[in-house]
Amino acid sequence: MAKNNVLGIETSKYTKICYILVLIASGSGLISNLFALINLNISGGIIAALLGLLGIALAATAYVAFRSKFSGVDNSHFLFLIVLFIAFFILLWVIGSLFVYIGVLGSIFLFLLSAFQFTLLFAGFKVRQRGQAATKDNLINGLKSLISKFKS
């Protein structure tokens, strides 16, 4: 019996792989922006960024070309990853590049933006682990759940 694969990846693991790749890239960006606050550059950012782009490319490919092989829940998460990537790409590129010239304030802004991006991605990942679609309400509840874990 043949397994249900897309691009050689089992469909049951596909969304998780996309999230892990994007989370690695986002986490790397968060760490490098944290170190930028103290004027310390770390290497490996390009590799992490490429992993993130691979995750987004896999999500976009699944959403566009193989949508019928995935559940509605998976498709909602692919769309979430794609929209979040585009939104933060624009924010970090346009707005972030303006703040870089301000110095420490720009570094703080980029760190906060990276932290927000990572938090949203991690909340989406946890929502997917619960088998829920990436809807506004589910993502807000996922964020509340993450926040409550930090408060306790």
Secondary structure as GFF3:
##gff-version 3
##sequence-region A 1 152
A	DSSP	beta_strand	5	6	.	.	.	ID=ss1
A	DSSP	beta_strand	9	10	.	.	.	ID=ss2
A	DSSP	alpha_helix	11	36	.	.	.	ID=ss3
A	DSSP	alpha_helix	45	65	.	.	.	ID=ss4
A	DSSP	three_ten_helix	67	69	.	.	.	ID=ss5
A	DSSP	alpha_helix	72	90	.	.	.	ID=ss6
A	DSSP	pi_helix	91	95	.	.	.	ID=ss7
A	DSSP	alpha_helix	96	99	.	.	.	ID=ss8
A	DSSP	three_ten_helix	100	102	.	.	.	ID=ss9
A	DSSP	alpha_helix	104	129	.	.	.	ID=ss10
A	DSSP	alpha_helix	136	151	.	.	.	ID=ss11
###
